[in-house]
Amino acid sequence: MIIGHIDKNEKKIKFQLDLNCTKCGKKVPGGLQASENYYGSQLFKIEIDNFKKNYLCGICRDKKRTKNKKSSL
């Protein structure tokens, strides 16, 4: 997954985060990418904190999505 905006010729940095689903607590892979200029900036740190607080694993995300589809019908 890419965090922030990466321009066409800009270098990418790949990094790992220790991620857990915020709903069920399941550990999930945390392989992410960011641009070299964006990595480590204040905005980057804020975005990563928000990402960790709101991250759902695939199972919980699918449950939430199907629940929303049923309620809209």
C-alpha positions as CSV (number, residue, x, y, z in Angstrom):
1,M,0.0,0.0,0.0
2,I,1.2,3.5,-0.8
3,I,1.1,6.3,1.8
4,G,1.0,9.8,0.5
5,H,1.7,10.9,-3.1
6,I,4.6,9.6,-5.2
7,D,5.6,11.5,-8.3
8,K,6.6,9.6,-11.4
9,N,10.4,9.8,-11.1
10,E,10.5,10.0,-7.3
11,K,12.3,7.4,-5.2
12,K,10.2,5.1,-3.1
13,I,11.0,3.8,0.4
14,K,9.5,0.5,1.4
15,F,9.0,-0.1,5.1
16,Q,7.2,-2.4,7.5
17,L,4.7,-1.4,10.2
18,D,3.5,-3.5,13.1
19,L,-0.2,-3.5,12.3
20,N,-3.2,-5.1,14.1
21,C,-6.9,-4.9,13.2
22,T,-8.6,-2.3,15.4
23,K,-11.7,-4.5,15.6
24,C,-10.6,-8.1,16.1
25,G,-6.9,-7.5,17.0
26,K,-5.6,-9.9,14.4
27,K,-2.0,-9.2,13.3
28,V,-1.8,-8.3,9.6
29,P,1.2,-7.7,7.2
30,G,2.3,-4.1,7.2
31,G,4.3,-3.6,4.0
32,L,3.9,0.0,2.9
33,Q,5.6,2.5,0.5
34,A,6.1,6.2,0.7
35,S,8.1,8.8,-1.3
36,E,11.6,9.6,-0.1
37,N,10.7,13.2,0.6
38,Y,7.4,12.4,2.4
39,Y,8.9,9.6,4.6
40,G,9.6,10.9,8.1
41,S,7.8,14.3,7.6
42,Q,5.3,15.6,10.2
43,L,2.3,14.9,7.8
44,F,3.6,11.3,7.3
45,K,3.7,10.7,11.0
46,I,0.1,12.0,11.4
47,E,-1.1,9.9,8.5
48,I,0.5,6.7,9.9
49,D,-1.0,7.3,13.3
50,N,-4.5,7.7,11.8
51,F,-3.9,4.6,9.6
52,K,-3.0,2.5,12.6
53,K,-6.1,3.7,14.6
54,N,-8.5,3.0,11.8
55,Y,-7.1,-0.2,10.1
56,L,-9.4,-3.1,9.6
57,C,-8.2,-6.6,8.4
58,G,-9.8,-7.9,5.2
59,I,-12.3,-10.0,7.1
60,C,-13.6,-7.2,9.3
61,R,-13.6,-4.8,6.3
62,D,-15.7,-7.3,4.3
63,K,-18.2,-7.7,7.1
64,K,-18.6,-4.0,7.4
65,R,-19.0,-3.6,3.7
66,T,-21.6,-6.3,3.4
67,K,-23.5,-5.0,6.4
68,N,-23.7,-1.6,4.8
69,K,-25.0,-3.1,1.5
70,K,-27.7,-5.0,3.3
71,S,-28.9,-1.9,5.2
72,S,-29.1,0.2,2.0
73,L,-31.4,-2.4,0.3
